[in-house]
């Protein structure tokens, strides 16, 4: 079985984010980046299939030079090889542009399963997975919380709302966009990290996959980003821990709960 | 003024409230409104939508549409788009909406934006507003070309309350799906029902490690006679079982008092607790979105405040 895992590198969870000078995105200088959390779960799900038998796991990402580090991490966790696509014209790419690039990459090989994260922790769009499936003309399921591969198909559980799960059977090839918590993500072992250095990491330009800037021109553009206007918000208490605790207890009493 | 196609949604046999929110949004933009509704045996619901502002409702009534499928729904919605040539297509950002909308956009090579909470006209164009970075920022967006597709955050807009006589028209559908629906099932509920709790104290990633739920949070939970809840990252990391999760994919709660400890307030958590009667938030980041829904808060180190609060509660009880 051949598996493609699509990864995105996003600002680190604990990075202090500030709005950049042109007001349309965050300042990326001087912050740390990491693999999008949802994508870690997607990669882990693929690696479990590899552990269970014959599977080749290929990771692909789009981004500037800094993403190489995330690809090495993925190789260190156990992926077999990596594909890195970049072109300056992708700097403002929208989800459909990204999906077109990933589709061009995927079409060069025949993957049985494509794994993505449900969404990314930066833009939270949750669009690339279903778009990529459409462009590859394969079925997809989003918010996947369980997979069970058997006889050329996969039984999938999708998370709906309020604790309801939808169970369905999907033929391969297919695309699965996974929800966080589907598995327990492994860390790259020291041995894995050493081996990763020797694993293939292909760098591709758009022209290498038959695309150009015009083919991936964005339809979605960001006018501006800003800190959400403060509503009434919380009455923020100050003072020592004991002083704050006393005020809180006063309120809890007033609510009739003490 | 855009002509808008609303993709209605049926949930548990009834018209989903979010559909009437789409109606309000579309009507607010001032253009023509038409709707498409998909399902099986949906005559009455289509009638209802047509009388509640949905305009002309294209009813795709077919046994193969009883359960959502990306293939089946996308093909029928495309039919409606081809028939009506809307400028704007509105879909609820629900588990089926977020699943089908990007697929449609790719099939039509159309511009799309997801999970918006506001759409306004500006200089003959539409401006879409949504959150970014899990609520840390808001962004305003433009979508080029026609049609434009937007999914809308449920609950963000008040539902349309007018009654207008529309019409219902059958849309003949022949849905096919490569995915085979097997069943709906309820995630193991466990014994931890938070929906009836008077007081809930929930912990998030800010607690740092699973042991701190026992060592730091539990004394406060016990002093208050509360139930313990958790945010999604805590459950995803396996620190607490799913039955503790408060949020759109966990339990939606409405206690008299909700105390959020070390929770930044991702949208999916806020949806699950923002209707609590009184909310106290404790988080070291004063810009955390949780403070927007909280009534009272403290942007301090939880490891100092929570033990002090547990002690003060115990003392107040005497």
Interface residues (C-beta under 8 A of the other chain):
Chain A: X11 X17 X19 X26 X94 X95 X96 X99 X121 X122 X123 X124 X125 X126 X127 X128 X129 X130 X131 X132 X133 X134 X135 X139 X140 X141 X142 X143 X155 X158 X159 X160 X161 X162 X163 X164 X165 X166 X167 X168 X169 X170 X171 X179 X180 X181 X184 X218 X219 X220 X221 X222 X223 X224 X225 X226 X227 X228 X230 X231 X233 X234 X235 X236 X237 X238 X241 X242 X244 X245 X246 X247 X248 X249 X251 X252 X253 X255 X257 X258
Chain B: X67 X68 X70 X71 X74 X94 X95 X98 X99 X100 X101 X102 X103 X105 X106 X107 X109 X110 X111 X112 X113 X114 X115 X127 X131 X132 X133 X134 X135 X136 X137 X138 X139 X140 X141 X142 X143 X144 X145 X177 X178 X179 X180 X181 X182 X183 X184 X185 X186 X187 X189 X198 X199 X224 X232 X233 X235 X236 X238 X242 X248 X249 X250 X251 X252 X256 X257 X277 X278 X279 X280 X281 X286 X287 X289 X291 X292 X294 X295 X296 X297 X298 X299 X300 X301 X304 X305 X307 X308 X309 X311 X312 X313 X316 X317
